[in-house]
Amino acid sequence: MTRTRLFRPTSVLTAIAGLAMTAATATAQSELRPPKFSESPSSPKIMMYVVAFVLIAAVVFAASFKPKRTHQD
């Protein structure tokens, strides 16, 4: 029975090459800045309230079910 090595040279070189490629793309980029917006994004507030109400109603409805388990389980 032959024993296999834990680290193969090809897998180590492949991992180093992958890390080098990601580091190279990160260093090649110019300075990163967040985009500038002229006005703040607005969300439809009525839709947010409707979704929140539906979610809360679903939770209350699910919590109102009688459990099917008894003390004998």
Buried (B, 14 or more C-beta within 10 A) or exposed (E): EEEEEEEEEEEEEEEEEEEEEEEEEEEEEEEEEEEEEEEEEEEEEEEEEEEEEEEEEEEEEEEEEEEEEEEEE
